Amino acid sequence: MKRLSCLTAIVLAMTLTGCAGDYVIHTKAGDQLFAHGEPDRDRDTGMTSYTDMNGDYHLMNTNDIAGIVKK
């Protein structure tokens, strides 16, 4: 029974990790930024927030973004 619980937990963790895809943010300045999970655009403030591959949180002006592509 304990083995089944461990296997279930591992499968669940792998499934949840697979849901958060990686994205590439292309800026108008020509830079490429890599985000873990989909960036969040806030229409009220005009800002886009994302978490980079190291787990650091970033905030940037949405007008500086040329495009966002799922990796």
Secondary structure as GFF3:
##gff-version 3
##sequence-region A 1 71
A	DSSP	alpha_helix	2	19	.	.	.	ID=ss1
A	DSSP	beta_strand	22	27	.	.	.	ID=ss2
A	DSSP	beta_strand	32	36	.	.	.	ID=ss3
A	DSSP	beta_strand	40	42	.	.	.	ID=ss4
A	DSSP	beta_strand	47	51	.	.	.	ID=ss5
A	DSSP	beta_strand	57	61	.	.	.	ID=ss6
A	DSSP	three_ten_helix	62	64	.	.	.	ID=ss7
A	DSSP	beta_strand	65	70	.	.	.	ID=ss8
###
